[in-house]
Amino acid sequence: MQTLNNAEAGNIVLAMAERIIENRAYLSEIDGKIGDGDHGVNMAKGFNLAAERLKGKNASLSGSLDTLGTVLMTEIGGSMGPLYGVMFTEFAEKIDGVEAIDATAFSRMLHAGLEGIQSIGSAKVGDKTLLDTFVPALAAFDDANTAGRSFAEALDALVEAAEKGRDSTIDLVARIGRASRLGERSRGVLDAGATSCAIILKELSLRAREQLQ
């Protein structure tokens, strides 16, 4: 059975931070079309702060996720800080003390993060938010597990579904947040939160896949 060593996987969070920082301008550009235009800047700030605190510490995956979540909740502005902050802290709590993370534990982690987001927001799939990425990605991961596919194959399915979910937001009308005031004019643009969520889930999955034992 394939598993991920919690103690040795903290570098996954550093990789996610690198990818978000790399996409700072792109995320802000997308956000600027129907939002405040600060999504990339805020996300990069939070992930960079967390990365600076984690570098050289050889922290576990759960410990690194907790650091990231706490930083995002307490030190960045905008609506996404609390949403991603609670997602990552819930991820961390669910795998804390789990030495070898198998596909079932990974699913529990993802579900906890999703429930955390839903506990502080009213968005649902179809509202043009990060949930349009996260929900189908998680469903694809669970479906692959149920079908008896390997952990690695389930992670591949997660990435594919996350990117399809992200792309689906182009044709959606925003119903939550600042963009919702634009009505039909919000159609035709990717949602910034859905895009950053796809980046995060892809990097998490690819790096986890590389470290499966």
N, C-alpha and C positions, 0 to 999 in steps of 0.2 A: 504494500500500500504506500502510495506517495505521500510524503509529509514535508512540511516546512519547519525548520528549526527556528523557533521563536527567538532564542538567545542570539542567534547569528544573523538575523534578518533585519536589524535596525537600519542597515544601509538602504533598504527599500524606501524609507521616508526621505533620505537624502536625495535619492534619485528622483522621487516625485517633486521635491523642492526644485531641483535643477530644471526639470521639465516645465514647471509652472513659471519660473523666472525667465526661462528661454522664450516662453510664449506671452510674456507680459504685454508687449505692444499689440500683439494680435488680439488678445482678449479684450483689451481696452478699446481697440478699434471696433470690434463687434459690438461691445457694450455702448459705444458712443452713437451707434445708429438708432438705438431705441431706448437707451438708458442714460445713466450719468457719465459713462465713459471712464469710470475709475476701477472697473472690476479687475483688470490685469494688474494695475498699480497696487491695489490693496492686497490682492492675492499674493503677488510677488513679495511684497513687504512682509506679510505674515509668514510665508514659507521660508524666506531668507532669515528672519529672526529665529525661527525654530531650528533651521539648519546650523546657524552659528552656535546655538546652544548644544547641538548634538555632535558636532564635528570632534573627532578624536576620543569620543566617550565609549564606543563599542556598545551602545545601548541595545536592548532587545527590541523586537518589533513592537511589542505592546508598550514598552516604555517610550519609544520614539513617537508612536502615535499619540500617546498621552501628552507628551511635550508639545507636539504640533497642535493638537486640539485645544490645549489650554492657551497657547499663544493666539490662535485664531479667535477664540472667544473673548479674550481680554485686551488684545492689543491692535486689532485692525478695525477700520470703520466699515460702513456699508451693511447691507442686509446679509451678505454671504458669510461674514465672520462667524456669527452665532450658528448659522446652519452647518457650515463645514466644521466648526469647532465641536459642536455636539456630535456630529457624525464620527469624527476621529476619536473623541473621548469614549464614545460608546464602542467603537471598534476595539480600543485599548482595553476597556473593562472586560469585554467578552472573551478576550484571549489571554488576559492576565493569568499567569500560572499554568498556562497550557504549553508544555515543553515542545511537543510535536504537533503542529497544526495540520490536521487532515482536511479533506474537502468538506466534511460535515462541520467541523469547527470554523472553517473559513466562511461557510454559508451562514452560520449563527452570527459570526462577526458582522457580515454584511447586513443581515436582517436587523441587528441591533442598531447599526448606523442609520438605516432607513427609518426605523421606528423613532429614533431620536429626532431626525429631521421632521418627520410628520407630527411629532409631539409639540413642536413650536411654530409650525406653519400650517396654513390651510390649503396649500396647493395640492393638486392631484394631476395624474397623467392627462395630458392634453391641454394644460394651462400654460405651456411654453416655459418650463422651468427645468432645473436639474433633474427633477423626477422623471422627465421624459427620457433621460439617459439611464438613470439609476434603476428604475423599476424593471424595464425590459432586460437590462443586463443581468440583474439578480435572477430574474425568471429563467433566463437562458442558462445560467450557471446551475440552478437547481434542476432544470429539466435534463441537462447533461448528466448530472449526478444520478438522477432517478433512472435514466436510460442505461446506467452502468458504464458510462464513459470514464476515462481516467481523470484525475485531478487536472493534469496538464490540458487535456482536451476540453474540460469544463471551463478552464481559464480562457482558452481560445474562443470558446462560444461566448463568454462574458464580454470579451473585447469587441467581437463582431457585433453583438447586440447593442453595446454601448455606443458604438459609432453610428449604427443605424438609428438609434434613438436620438442621438445628437442631430443627425441630418433631418429627422422628422420635424424638428422645431422650425425649420425654414417655412413650412406651410401652415404653421399654427398662428393663431391670434393670441397675443399675451393677455392673460386674465388676472395676473398677480403682479403687484409692484408698479413701479413708475411706468414701465412700458405699456401697462394695461390702459393707460389714458389715451394711447394712440389708436386704440381699436384696430380697424383693418389695416392701418398704416404700419402696424408691427409685423404684418405678414411679409414673407420674402427675405427675412433676416434670421440667421442663426441666433439662438439664445446664448448669451455669454455663460450663464451658469451651467447650462447643459453641455457647453463646449469644454469648460474647465473640468466638469465632472467626468467627461469622456477621457480627458488627458490624465486625470488622477487614476481612474479605474484601469486604463490601459497600462500605465506605468506600474501600478501596483500588481497587476496580473502578469505582465511580462517579467518583472523582476522576481516575483514569487515563483514563476514557472522555471526560471533559470536556476533557482536554489532548491527545487524539489529533490528529495532524497528517496 
